[in-house]
Amino acid sequence: MTTATNASRAARIRERLDHPIVDGDGHILELTTVFLEYLRETAGPAVADRFEASAPYARWSEPWRPDVETRRRTWTGQANLWGWPTLNTLDRATATLPRLYASRMDDLGIDFSILYPSAGLFIVNLADADLREEVVRAYNRWVLELSRPFPDRLAAVATIPMHTPDEAVRHLRDAAALGHKVVCLQGYVARPIGDVAERCACPRPSTPGRASGQAGRFPTTPTTTSARSPRPRRAWRRPCSWEE
C-alpha cells in the first residue's frame, strides 16, 4: 500500500507495518428499513409485515423509543445509541454502506474487515419459529449480496439461531451454500424453568424478556442455556417478580 503525503494517521501507521491489518470484529450498521423492503421482495409482504411488527425490529429501528419507566417495568435494558452518531455523518454512512467502507479502508489503515451483524444479532431471537426461519435466511442472503463485490476487503457474517441443534445446523448449511465464510452463533437461548414457574403460582406474561431480545417479561424464570453446555445458568433475577 502506497501512502500519499496527505494520508491519515492510521494510513501512515499501516505503511510502517510489515503485516496486514484485519478488523476481526467489524460490524455493519444495517438500515432495517432497507432490509425490510428486501424481505418484502424476497419472502413476501406477509413475512415483512410480521417482522415490522416484531420487537427485534423496533429495538434496532427505534432504540430511543422506550422510556425509563417502560424499561424498568419490563426489565428491558437501554439499547445502545452509539450506532446512530450525528456529528460525523460520513463515518455513520461508512458503517452502513459496504461500497463506501471498502473505498475508505486504506485511509482507515485496514486491509480486511469481518462485518458482524448489528441488527442481525436480534433477529435470531424472534419467538415465532416460522418467522425466524424466513427472516434469518433473507438476512444472510442480503448481507452477503452487499459485500460480495469486495471479496478482497470485506467478509459478511451470517447470523445463526441456536434454538435447536437441527435449526442451527440447517442455517449453517444454508450459509455455507450461499458462500459465507464466517458465522455468528447465538450464545444463549432463553429457556423456561418449569418447576420454578409452577411453584410460583403467579400469572405468566405473554412475551419473552430481555435475554431473548424481545420487549416484555419472561414467560417463566429467566434463565439462559449456553451453546457450550445444556445446563442452565442461574437466573439473573429472582422468579416471579414480573408483577412487582
C-alpha positions as CSV (number, residue, x, y, z in Angstrom):
1,M,0.0,0.0,0.0
2,T,1.5,3.3,-1.1
3,T,0.7,6.2,1.3
4,A,0.1,9.7,0.0
5,T,1.7,12.7,1.7
6,N,-1.7,13.9,3.0
7,A,-2.7,10.4,4.3
8,S,-4.4,9.9,7.6
9,R,-2.5,9.0,10.7
10,A,-4.0,5.5,10.5
11,A,-2.7,5.0,7.0
12,R,0.8,6.3,7.9
13,I,0.9,3.8,10.8
14,R,-0.2,1.0,8.4
15,E,2.5,1.9,6.0
16,R,5.2,1.2,8.6
17,L,3.9,-2.3,9.3
18,D,5.0,-5.5,7.5
19,H,1.8,-7.4,8.0
20,P,-1.9,-6.8,7.1
21,I,-4.3,-5.3,9.5
22,V,-7.5,-7.3,9.9
23,D,-10.5,-5.9,11.7
24,G,-11.7,-9.1,13.3
25,D,-14.8,-7.6,14.9
26,G,-16.1,-5.1,12.4
27,H,-19.8,-4.5,12.2
28,I,-22.3,-3.4,9.6
29,L,-24.9,-1.0,10.9
30,E,-27.8,-2.2,8.9
31,L,-30.6,0.0,7.6
32,T,-33.5,-2.1,8.8
33,T,-35.9,-0.2,6.5
34,V,-33.9,-1.3,3.5
35,F,-33.7,-4.9,4.8
36,L,-37.5,-4.7,5.3
37,E,-38.0,-3.9,1.7
38,Y,-35.6,-6.7,0.7
39,L,-37.6,-9.1,2.9
40,R,-40.8,-7.9,1.3
41,E,-39.4,-8.6,-2.2
42,T,-37.9,-12.0,-1.4
43,A,-40.1,-13.5,1.3
44,G,-43.4,-11.8,0.6
45,P,-45.4,-8.9,2.2
46,A,-46.9,-11.1,4.9
47,V,-43.5,-12.0,6.3
48,A,-42.3,-8.4,6.0
49,D,-45.3,-7.1,7.9
50,R,-44.9,-9.6,10.7
51,F,-41.2,-8.7,11.0
52,E,-42.0,-5.0,11.0
53,A,-44.4,-5.5,14.0
54,S,-41.8,-7.5,16.0
55,A,-39.8,-6.4,19.0
56,P,-36.3,-7.0,17.4
57,Y,-37.3,-4.7,14.5
58,A,-38.4,-2.0,16.9
59,R,-35.4,-2.4,19.2
60,W,-33.0,-1.6,16.4
61,S,-35.1,0.8,14.4
62,E,-36.2,3.0,17.3
63,P,-33.8,2.3,20.3
64,W,-34.7,5.6,21.9
65,R,-38.5,4.8,22.0
66,P,-38.9,3.0,25.3
67,D,-38.8,5.5,28.2
68,V,-37.2,4.8,31.5
69,E,-40.4,3.7,33.2
70,T,-41.2,1.3,30.4
71,R,-37.7,-0.3,30.6
72,R,-37.9,-0.6,34.4
73,R,-41.4,-2.2,34.3
74,T,-40.4,-4.7,31.6
75,W,-36.8,-5.3,32.7
76,T,-35.6,-4.3,29.3
77,G,-32.1,-2.7,29.1
78,Q,-31.4,0.5,27.4
79,A,-30.4,-0.2,23.8
80,N,-27.0,1.4,22.9
81,L,-27.1,4.6,20.9
82,W,-23.5,4.6,19.6
83,G,-24.7,3.2,16.3
84,W,-26.5,6.4,15.5
85,P,-23.8,9.2,15.5
86,T,-24.8,12.6,14.2
87,L,-21.6,14.6,14.4
88,N,-19.7,12.6,11.7
89,T,-22.3,11.5,9.1
90,L,-19.5,10.2,6.8
91,D,-18.4,7.6,9.4
92,R,-22.1,6.7,10.1
93,A,-22.7,6.1,6.4
94,T,-19.4,4.2,6.1
95,A,-20.5,1.7,8.7
96,T,-23.7,1.1,6.7
97,L,-22.6,1.1,3.1
98,P,-20.1,-1.6,2.2
99,R,-19.0,0.1,-1.0
100,L,-18.2,3.3,0.8
101,Y,-16.4,1.4,3.6
102,A,-14.3,-0.5,1.0
103,S,-13.3,2.8,-0.6
104,R,-12.1,4.2,2.7
105,M,-10.3,1.2,4.1
106,D,-6.8,2.3,3.0
107,D,-7.3,5.7,4.7
108,L,-8.5,3.9,7.8
109,G,-5.4,1.7,7.8
110,I,-7.4,-1.6,7.5
111,D,-6.7,-4.3,4.9
112,F,-9.6,-6.6,5.6
113,S,-12.7,-6.4,7.7
114,I,-15.1,-9.0,9.0
115,L,-18.6,-7.5,9.2
116,Y,-20.6,-9.0,12.1
117,P,-24.3,-8.3,12.4
118,S,-25.7,-5.5,14.5
119,A,-29.5,-5.6,14.0
120,G,-28.9,-9.2,12.8
121,L,-27.9,-10.1,16.4
122,F,-31.5,-9.6,17.4
123,I,-33.4,-11.3,14.6
124,V,-32.3,-14.8,15.8
125,N,-34.4,-14.1,18.9
126,L,-37.7,-13.9,17.0
127,A,-40.1,-16.0,19.1
128,D,-42.1,-17.2,16.1
129,A,-40.1,-20.1,14.6
130,D,-41.6,-19.8,11.1
131,L,-41.0,-16.1,11.0
132,R,-37.4,-16.5,12.4
133,E,-36.7,-19.1,9.6
134,E,-37.7,-16.7,6.8
135,V,-36.1,-13.6,8.3
136,V,-32.7,-15.3,9.1
137,R,-32.5,-16.8,5.6
138,A,-33.2,-13.5,4.0
139,Y,-30.8,-11.6,6.2
140,N,-27.9,-13.9,5.5
141,R,-28.5,-13.6,1.7
142,W,-28.8,-9.8,2.0
143,V,-25.6,-9.1,3.8
144,L,-23.7,-11.4,1.5
145,E,-25.0,-9.6,-1.5
146,L,-24.0,-6.2,0.0
147,S,-20.4,-7.3,0.5
148,R,-19.9,-9.7,-2.5
149,P,-18.3,-7.1,-4.8
150,F,-15.4,-6.7,-2.4
151,P,-14.2,-10.2,-1.5
152,D,-10.6,-9.0,-1.1
153,R,-11.6,-6.4,1.6
154,L,-14.8,-7.5,3.3
155,A,-16.4,-10.7,4.7
156,A,-20.1,-10.6,5.7
157,V,-21.1,-12.7,8.6
158,A,-24.1,-15.0,8.7
159,T,-26.3,-15.0,11.8
160,I,-27.2,-18.4,13.2
161,P,-30.1,-19.1,15.6
162,M,-29.5,-21.7,18.2
163,H,-33.0,-22.7,19.4
164,T,-32.4,-26.3,18.5
165,P,-29.5,-28.2,17.1
166,D,-31.4,-29.0,13.9
167,E,-32.2,-25.4,13.3
168,A,-28.6,-24.3,13.9
169,V,-27.2,-27.0,11.5
170,R,-29.8,-26.1,8.9
171,H,-28.8,-22.5,8.8
172,L,-25.1,-23.3,9.0
173,R,-25.5,-25.4,5.9
174,D,-27.6,-22.7,4.1
175,A,-24.9,-20.1,5.0
176,A,-22.1,-22.3,3.6
177,A,-24.1,-23.0,0.4
178,L,-24.6,-19.2,-0.1
179,G,-20.8,-18.7,0.2
180,H,-20.5,-17.4,3.7
181,K,-17.1,-18.0,5.3
182,V,-17.9,-16.6,8.8
183,V,-20.9,-17.1,11.0
184,C,-22.1,-15.7,14.3
185,L,-23.6,-18.2,16.7
186,Q,-26.1,-17.0,19.3
187,G,-24.5,-17.7,22.6
188,Y,-27.7,-18.4,24.5
189,V,-31.4,-19.3,24.2
190,A,-34.0,-18.3,26.8
191,R,-35.4,-21.4,28.4
192,P,-38.2,-21.6,31.0
193,I,-37.7,-23.4,34.3
194,G,-41.0,-25.2,34.5
195,D,-40.8,-26.4,38.1
196,V,-40.0,-23.0,39.5
197,A,-42.8,-21.4,37.5
198,E,-45.3,-24.0,38.9
199,R,-44.2,-23.3,42.5
200,C,-44.6,-19.5,41.9
201,A,-48.3,-19.8,41.3
202,C,-48.3,-16.4,39.6
203,P,-49.6,-15.5,36.2
204,R,-47.2,-15.8,33.3
205,P,-46.7,-12.9,30.9
206,S,-47.2,-13.5,27.2
207,T,-44.0,-12.1,25.8
208,P,-40.3,-13.0,26.4
209,G,-38.0,-10.8,28.3
210,R,-34.6,-9.2,27.8
211,A,-32.4,-12.3,27.3
212,S,-34.5,-13.3,24.3
213,G,-34.1,-9.8,22.7
214,Q,-37.8,-9.2,23.0
215,A,-39.7,-6.4,24.8
216,G,-41.5,-7.6,27.9
217,R,-41.2,-10.3,30.6
218,F,-40.1,-13.9,30.6
219,P,-42.9,-16.5,30.4
220,T,-41.1,-18.2,33.4
221,T,-38.0,-17.6,35.4
222,P,-35.4,-16.1,33.0
223,T,-32.5,-18.5,32.5
224,T,-30.2,-18.9,29.6
225,T,-28.6,-22.0,28.2
226,S,-25.1,-21.8,26.9
227,A,-24.4,-23.1,23.4
228,R,-21.4,-24.9,25.0
229,S,-23.5,-26.7,27.7
230,P,-27.1,-27.8,28.0
231,R,-27.0,-26.9,31.8
232,P,-28.9,-23.7,32.5
233,R,-27.1,-20.8,34.2
234,R,-28.5,-19.3,37.3
235,A,-31.4,-16.9,36.8
236,W,-30.3,-13.3,36.8
237,R,-33.3,-12.2,38.8
238,R,-35.5,-13.8,41.3
239,P,-38.5,-15.7,40.0
240,C,-42.0,-14.3,39.7
241,S,-41.1,-10.6,40.2
242,W,-42.8,-9.5,37.0
243,E,-45.9,-8.4,38.8
244,E,-44.0,-6.1,41.1
